Structure formats: structure tokens, C-alpha cells
Amino acid sequence: MTHADHSALAIAGGDPVIAPGLHQTWPDIRATDRAAILAVLDSRDVWSDSGPQVRALQEEYAEYCGVRYCHTVNSGTAALHCAIVASGVGPGDEVIVPAYTMGASAHAVLHAGATPVFCDIDPRTYTLDPALAERLVSHRTKAIMPVHIGGLMADMDAFTAMAARHDLALIEDFAQAHGATYDGHKAGTFGFASGSSVNGAKNLSGGEGGLFVTDNEEALIAARRLAVFGEDTPPLGPGHTRAFWGHGTGWNYRMPELTAAFVRARLPHLDDHNRTAQANAKILDAGLSQIPGLQPPAIPEGRESVYCWYRVRFDPAYFGWTGQPAELRDRLIYALSAEGIVAGTWQRRPVPAQPAFRLHTPAPWRPGRPAPSLKPWDRQIFPEASRLLDESLNLCNVRTPLHVQDPSLMHQYVDAVAKVVHHIGHVMTADYEPVAETPPVPDAAL
């Protein structure tokens, strides 16, 4: 099939384009992964403040990125917390973060006692908008956090210049962008300090875990102390013991040896996975760009995305849709899923819509206490982020990402999308199931 399929849609009783069982799942566990884990178990050296697997991963990832230092932690959120604290951000300070990101970006700011100030996104790249961000700089702003969303790096020329103009710490969140480049430089290497995740969903997968990277030795010391009870815990030589001497408040953010071994085994394959994702994205780009009403991801010159996912925008007006765009999105996802495509939303609303960031006094809320008082939510405060989430969907997801799919499947994706768009009239009127909200959101204003 190379053109729109005129046969009946699967939601109307027709045959789906994509047969079950063709998707490859992630992570693609290999013999080398199993061997690395078994070697740690056989060594009995399964934990340490700075074990051999952890030390080796820190050295290898720093070399991969081209930075002086890497410190391993137990999550991407912890890595960002370390980067924020190492940058000198504290209570009363503000950090600018994009409205379209994972909530962890903003939670890490709260963990440091600072305030996340949300900013809308560039409608073309979906990353933090530099011009809008600069308008939000105040005397309390101490840092700015570009997030390399979906595998595409933000406009680092603009943010590097902005940080210099206003004496701000530049903190990259590159959890979704291991190996992505900007003018040949890898993600995580532009900021004073940066944080990333090796959660199982990431293109460098370790199950759970995080990586803090920096070129600044003082930042490394600050992060290392924050991660281990305020202690200095460099690799200990023969005859030395841990001092248990806390220099300040710290957390227990240590990465286990088993996790470090798993990530180390997968790091040599990262670039191959990224190249597969990019090749598959080119197939989707070529096919979907020929379907009116759809817009494939835009990749500016000088940047290479690693496609944590592949987000497609659609034009409701082109299709003659007069209802809420989010309903058309859900209808498309329903029809595409029936054709065998893995389609979804990732998130349905900008992060500042979440109750956690609308509290009058940011603090944990526990069941049994009075319901917290929430600030009103207005989607027009962040129109581009809201519009993106209403008028777009993802093809493939973190369980079946582009970086492990066969190219032949991508051609079938194009055919399935073409088939659904050809029958868009039926899609807009047929019965469908909205994308599930878990848990249900009771706030009608959302």
C-alpha cells in the first residue's frame, strides 16, 4: 500500500493495516545486559557509596558527553535537584521552566525550596520559547531550565546568551535526549550543570536512575554531597573507610551497582539506537508530509533529534472540525489504534495545570486533611502548550519507541495514517472512546 487505503476502517469493521505482534518492545534486553547484571551478582559487590560499576559509568558517560564530570543518582529528578542546588539556587529564588515538560522538571525546583516560573513554548519546536522566557526574568530569577523535549534540543544559542546577559545559571533537562546534538555538541554540555534520567522509558535505559553532568568541580562536590547525606564520598582507596561526616543537608540519591552495570552495558548501543530512530523518523516525515492537514515534527538546522517519540500535529480547521480539538485528537487516536498503530498523548495538559503547581502554598497534601485551595487555571496563559496538547498526538511510545522498530513497520504506519485521514468524515462521526484520564480530573475548568 503506497496511497490512502479505500477499504473500510477497522473501527467500521474493516481489516487493520498493521497486524498484531509487529512492534518491538523496549528495552531490547540483550545477552550483554544479562551478563553485566550476573557479573555484579557474582561479585557480591552489589552496593557501595562509590562502587566499581558506578565509578566506571561516571567516567564513561562523562567521556561520551564530552564533559569533565558525571555523578550517578537514583533518578532524573534527583539529578535535576542536584543541578539546581549546585547552581546556587535556593529558597526565595525562581527558575524558569517550560509549561510543556514532565512534572519532574518543576518538582526538582520545589525540592530546592525555589519557585518554578512557567513559560510557554515555541510552536514550531515545542521547546521553551527564548523570547517569552526573557520577559519573565526578574530580580528573583536565578536559573533557566531548557528541557530538550521529545529528543530535540532547545535553542541553546539563545539560552546561553540569555544566561550570560542576566547572570543566570543554565540548567539543561535532557532526560529525553541522550545523544541529541546541537551544532555537533551533545545534550547536557551547554549548562553550568545538567540532569538526565535513565528511567526505563529513556533511550538510554537503566530501569530507574539519573545522571548529573558538569564541567565545574565545585558543582560536582555540591551534587555529590547532596546525593549522599551531605558527605564527601569520592572513591575510597585500600585501607580507607567512609567518614560519615555530613557537611550539610543531604539526601540518599545513590545509584545501585546493578543499575550502573545495566546502563554501562547499554551505553555502547546508544548511538545505534538513535540512528535507527532517526532513520525511522525520516520514513514517517516523507510519508506524512504528503498527507494534507498533518504536520510532522520540525527539526531546525544544526540540531539532531533522537525522537524519544514522534509527535504529529493536525489542523482541525482543515478537516472541517468545529468541535473541541481534543475530541478530534481522541477520535484520531481511537481510529489509528484500531489500525494497529501505537498512538497516544503522553500528557493532556501543560504542567502548570496540575494541582501540585496551583496550590496557594506549595506543600505536600495528604488524604484526611482539608482539600487544598487551588489557584484558577486558564489555558490561555500558555496558549501554545495547550494548543499543542489538544492538536497533536504521538506515534509509537516509550514501550515501542522508534529506536527499535523495523523500517517496514514505519511504512505501514504511513499507510495506516493515510487510510484514517482518507476516511476522516467517518472518524469525526463514529462512536469512539476518549483517551482515558487516570485518575479522573474533577476540576471542570481543565
C-alpha positions in Angstrom: 0.0 0.0 0.0 1.5 3.3 -1.0 -1.5 5.6 -1.1 -4.6 6.1 1.0 -6.4 2.8 1.6 -10.0 3.0 0.3 -11.1 -0.1 2.3 -13.2 0.2 5.4 -11.7 1.5 8.6 -11.0 -1.0 11.3 -13.4 0.9 13.5 -16.1 0.2 10.8 -15.4 -3.5 10.6 -12.5 -3.4 8.1 -9.2 -5.1 8.4 -6.4 -3.2 10.3 -3.4 -2.2 8.3 -0.9 -3.4 10.9 -1.1 -7.0 12.1 -0.5 -7.7 15.8 2.9 -8.6 17.0 5.0 -6.5 14.7 6.1 -3.9 17.2 9.4 -4.4 19.0 9.2 -3.6 22.7 11.6 -1.6 24.9 14.1 -2.1 26.4 15.6 -4.6 24.0 17.3 -6.8 26.6 20.5 -8.4 25.1 22.8 -11.1 26.2 25.4 -8.4 27.2 22.8 -6.8 29.5 22.2 -10.2 31.3 25.9 -10.8 31.5 26.6 -7.4 33.1 23.9 -8.0 35.8 25.1 -11.5 36.5 28.7 -10.3 36.8 27.7 -7.9 39.6 25.7 -10.6 41.4 28.6 -13.0 41.2 31.0 -10.3 42.5 28.8 -9.9 45.6 29.7 -6.2 45.3 26.1 -5.1 44.9 26.2 -1.8 46.9 28.6 0.9 47.8 28.9 4.7 48.2 31.0 4.6 45.0 31.3 1.0 43.7 33.2 -0.1 40.7 30.2 -0.1 38.3 29.1 3.4 39.5 32.6 4.8 39.1 33.0 3.3 35.6 29.7 4.6 34.4 30.5 8.1 35.7 33.7 8.1 33.7 32.2 6.5 30.6 29.2 8.8 30.4 31.3 11.9 31.0 33.6 10.8 28.1 30.5 10.1 25.9 29.1 13.6 26.5 32.5 15.4 26.4 32.3 16.8 29.9 34.7 16.6 32.9 32.3 15.1 35.4 29.3 12.8 35.7 27.7 11.8 39.0 25.2 9.0 39.1 22.0 9.3 41.2 18.8 7.3 41.6 16.5 9.3 39.3 16.4 12.1 36.7 14.5 14.2 39.3 17.4 13.8 41.7 19.9 14.7 39.0 18.0 18.0 38.3 17.7 18.7 42.1 21.5 18.3 42.3 22.0 20.6 39.3 19.7 23.2 40.8 21.4 23.2 44.2 24.9 23.1 42.7 23.9 26.2 40.7 23.3 28.1 43.9 19.5 28.2 43.7 17.7 28.2 47.0 14.6 29.4 48.9 13.1 32.6 47.5 14.7 32.1 44.1 12.9 31.5 40.8 13.7 29.1 38.0 12.1 29.4 34.6 10.8 26.1 33.2 8.7 25.3 30.2 4.9 24.7 30.6 5.3 21.6 28.4 7.5 19.2 30.1 7.5 16.3 32.6 6.4 17.5 36.0 9.7 16.3 37.4 11.4 19.4 35.9 9.3 21.7 38.1 9.2 19.4 41.1 13.0 19.5 41.3 12.8 23.2 41.6 10.4 22.9 44.5 12.7 20.3 46.1 15.4 23.1 46.3 12.9 25.4 48.0 12.7 27.6 44.9 9.7 28.6 42.8 9.2 27.3 39.2 8.1 30.1 36.9 6.4 28.5 33.9 6.8 29.8 30.3 5.1 28.9 27.1 6.8 27.0 24.2 8.0 27.7 20.7 5.1 26.5 18.5 7.5 25.0 16.0 9.9 23.0 18.1 7.7 22.6 21.3 10.7 23.6 23.4 11.0 26.6 25.8 10.4 29.9 23.9 13.5 32.1 24.4 11.8 35.4 23.8 9.0 34.7 26.2 11.4 33.3 28.8 13.4 36.5 28.8 10.3 38.6 29.6 9.9 36.5 32.8 13.4 37.3 34.2 13.1 39.2 37.4 15.4 40.1 40.3 14.5 36.7 41.8 15.4 34.7 38.8 18.5 32.6 39.4 18.3 30.0 36.7 16.7 28.9 33.5 15.9 25.3 32.6 15.5 24.5 28.9 14.0 21.0 28.5 15.1 19.0 25.4 11.6 17.6 25.0 10.9 14.5 22.9 14.6 14.2 22.0 15.0 17.7 20.4 17.3 20.2 22.0 16.1 23.7 22.8 17.6 26.8 21.2 20.8 26.7 23.2 22.4 29.7 21.4 19.6 31.9 22.7 19.6 30.4 26.2 23.4 30.6 26.5 23.3 34.3 25.6 20.3 34.9 27.9 22.0 33.3 30.8 25.1 35.4 30.3 23.1 38.7 29.9 21.2 38.2 33.2 23.8 36.2 35.1 21.6 33.1 35.3 22.6 29.5 35.8 21.8 27.5 32.7 20.4 24.0 33.7 19.6 21.5 31.0 17.0 18.9 31.5 18.0 16.3 28.9 16.1 13.3 30.2 14.6 12.6 26.8 17.6 13.4 24.8 20.6 11.3 25.5 23.0 11.8 22.5 20.9 14.5 20.8 23.1 17.3 19.3 23.1 21.0 18.7 25.7 22.2 16.3 27.6 18.9 17.0 27.6 19.3 20.8 25.7 16.8 22.9 22.8 17.5 25.1 23.8 18.3 28.7 27.0 20.0 27.8 25.9 23.7 27.5 24.7 24.4 31.0 26.6 25.1 34.3 25.1 21.8 35.4 22.6 19.4 33.8 20.4 16.5 34.7 19.1 13.5 32.9 17.2 10.2 33.5 18.0 6.6 32.7 14.4 5.5 33.5 13.3 2.5 31.6 11.4 4.8 29.2 14.5 6.7 28.0 16.7 5.9 25.0 19.5 5.1 27.5 17.6 2.7 29.8 18.6 1.5 33.2 15.2 0.9 34.7 15.5 3.8 37.1 18.3 6.2 37.7 19.8 9.6 36.8 22.9 11.3 35.6 24.2 14.7 36.7 26.9 16.2 34.4 29.0 19.3 34.7 32.4 20.8 33.8 32.6 22.6 37.2 34.4 20.8 40.0 32.6 22.8 42.8 29.3 21.8 41.2 30.3 18.2 41.3 31.2 18.4 45.0 27.9 20.1 45.8 25.9 17.5 43.9 27.9 14.6 45.4 27.2 15.9 48.9 23.5 16.5 48.2 23.3 12.9 46.9 24.9 11.2 49.9 23.8 12.7 53.2 26.0 15.8 52.8 29.1 13.7 52.8 32.2 13.7 50.6 32.3 10.2 49.1 34.9 10.0 46.4 36.3 6.5 45.5 38.0 5.1 48.6 41.4 3.5 48.3 42.7 0.5 50.1 42.7 0.9 53.9 40.3 3.9 53.8 36.8 3.8 55.3 33.8 6.1 54.9 34.0 9.1 57.3 30.2 9.5 57.8 30.8 13.3 58.1 27.9 15.4 56.7 28.8 18.9 55.6 25.2 19.9 55.1 21.7 18.6 54.4 21.7 15.7 52.0 19.5 13.0 50.6 20.1 9.4 49.7 20.2 9.6 45.9 22.7 6.8 45.3 22.6 4.7 42.2 22.8 0.9 42.9 25.6 -1.1 41.3 23.1 -3.3 39.4 21.6 -0.2 37.7 25.0 1.2 36.8 26.1 -2.1 35.3 22.9 -2.2 33.2 23.4 1.3 31.9 27.0 0.6 31.2 26.0 -2.4 29.1 23.6 -0.3 27.1 25.7 2.8 26.6 27.7 1.4 23.7 24.5 0.8 21.7 23.0 4.3 22.3 24.2 5.9 19.1 23.0 2.9 17.1 19.5 3.2 18.7 19.5 6.9 17.9 20.4 6.3 14.3 17.6 3.8 14.0 15.1 6.3 15.4 16.3 9.0 13.0 16.0 6.7 10.0 12.5 5.6 11.0 11.6 9.3 11.6 12.7 10.1 8.0 10.3 7.5 6.7 7.5 9.0 8.7 8.4 12.5 7.7 8.4 11.6 4.0 5.1 9.9 4.1 3.1 12.1 6.5 4.3 15.4 4.9 2.3 14.3 1.8 -0.9 14.0 3.8 -2.8 17.4 3.9 -3.8 18.5 7.3 -0.8 16.9 9.1 2.5 18.4 10.3 5.5 16.2 11.1 8.0 17.3 13.8 10.2 20.3 12.8 13.9 19.9 13.3 15.8 23.2 12.9 19.1 23.3 11.0 22.0 22.3 13.2 20.0 20.1 15.5 19.5 16.3 15.5 16.6 14.9 17.4 16.8 11.4 18.9 13.0 11.0 18.8 12.0 9.9 22.3 8.7 9.9 20.5 7.3 11.2 17.2 4.7 13.9 17.7 2.3 14.8 14.8 0.2 17.9 14.7 -3.1 18.1 12.9 -5.2 21.0 11.7 -8.8 20.7 12.9 -9.9 23.5 10.6 -8.5 21.8 7.5 -10.6 18.7 8.3 -13.7 20.9 8.9 -13.9 20.0 12.5 -15.8 22.6 14.6 -15.8 20.9 18.0 -13.1 20.9 20.7 -9.7 20.0 19.1 -9.1 17.5 21.9 -12.1 15.4 20.9 -10.8 15.2 17.3 -7.4 14.1 18.8 -9.1 11.4 20.8 -11.1 10.3 17.7 -7.9 10.1 15.7 -6.1 8.1 18.4 -9.0 5.7 18.6 -9.1 5.1 14.8 -5.3 4.8 14.5 -5.1 2.4 17.3 -7.7 0.2 15.7 -5.5 0.1 12.5 -2.6 -1.3 14.7 -0.7 2.0 15.3 0.6 2.7 18.8 -0.8 6.2 19.3 -1.3 8.4 22.4 -0.9 11.8 24.0 1.8 11.4 26.7 0.3 14.4 28.5 -3.0 16.1 28.0 -2.4 19.4 29.7 0.5 21.7 30.5 2.3 21.0 33.7 1.2 24.2 35.5 -2.4 22.9 35.2 -1.6 20.2 37.7 -2.9 20.8 41.2 0.6 20.5 42.6 1.6 23.7 40.9 -1.7 25.6 41.6 -1.5 25.4 45.3 -1.5 28.8 47.1 1.2 27.5 49.3 3.2 24.7 47.7 3.3 21.9 50.2 2.5 18.2 50.3 -1.2 17.4 50.8 -2.3 14.2 52.4 -5.7 12.5 52.4 -7.6 13.3 55.6 -6.7 16.9 55.5 -8.9 19.6 54.1 -8.8 19.8 50.3 -6.1 22.3 49.3 -7.1 25.7 47.9 -6.1 25.9 44.2 -5.4 28.9 42.1 -7.6 29.1 39.0 -6.3 27.6 35.8 -6.6 29.4 32.5 -5.3 27.6 29.4 -4.8 30.9 27.7 -1.9 31.7 29.9 0.1 29.1 28.0 -1.8 29.0 24.7 0.9 27.3 22.6 1.4 24.4 25.1 -2.3 24.0 25.5 -2.9 24.1 21.7 -0.1 21.6 21.1 -1.5 19.0 23.5 -5.0 19.4 22.1 -4.0 19.3 18.4 -1.3 16.6 18.3 -0.6 13.0 19.1 2.4 10.7 19.4 3.1 7.8 17.1 4.9 5.0 18.9 5.6 5.4 22.7 8.1 4.6 25.3 7.2 0.9 25.3 7.5 0.7 21.5 9.9 3.5 20.5 11.2 4.3 17.1 14.7 3.3 18.0 13.9 -0.5 17.9 11.3 -0.6 15.1 11.8 -2.2 11.7 11.6 0.3 8.8 8.9 -1.8 7.1 6.6 -1.0 10.1 7.1 2.7 9.6 5.9 2.4 6.0 2.8 0.6 7.4 2.3 3.5 9.8 2.2 5.9 6.9 -0.3 3.7 5.1 -2.5 3.4 8.2 -2.4 7.2 8.8 -3.3 7.8 5.2 -6.2 5.4 5.5 -7.6 7.1 8.6 -7.3 10.6 7.0 -9.0 9.4 3.8 -11.9 8.4 6.0 -11.8 11.4 8.2 -15.5 12.1 7.8 -16.3 8.7 9.3 -13.8 9.2 12.1 -15.4 12.5 13.1 -18.9 11.0 13.4 -18.4 7.4 14.5 -18.6 6.1 18.0 -15.2 6.3 19.8 -13.7 6.0 23.2 -12.0 9.1 24.6 -8.4 8.8 25.9 -8.7 7.6 29.5 -8.0 10.0 32.3 -6.3 8.3 35.2 -7.2 9.3 37.8 -10.2 11.3 36.7 -9.8 15.1 36.9 -12.7 16.6 38.8 -11.8 20.2 38.0 -14.2 21.2 35.2 -12.1 24.2 34.4 -9.5 21.9 33.0 
